[in-house]
């Protein structure tokens, strides 16, 4: 169930002037769990967004210096990280995320013809997209 569904369920119960307090408490408990998960993810999101920006910045610096090969290798790191992170054991195991699933297909196609990307996929390890 989505986070906002819990709020909608609670809102419906309140609008109906329900006295099903057990159900309301259960919904509030789910909201608390969801909130705790989001709170725990904040540092990870901070690192992820900074890493994405770092990668784009590195690509731009390489392009500014006229080094398109280094820029391509840096860009391939980000694409490889995405591919390895979301590929999993079954490429179609994430149908609830159609944009990610579509991008995975496109990356597989590109990796089929791009050696720099294939190498980046082979060398991807850890959770960071780009080293600081």
Secondary structure by P-SEA (a helix, b strand, c coil): ccaaaaaaaaaaaaaacccaaaaaaaaaaaaaaaaaaaaaaaaaaaaaaaaaaaaaaaaaaaaaaccaaaaaaaaaaaaaaaaaaccccccccccccaaaaaaaaaaaaaaaccaaaaaaaaaccccccccc
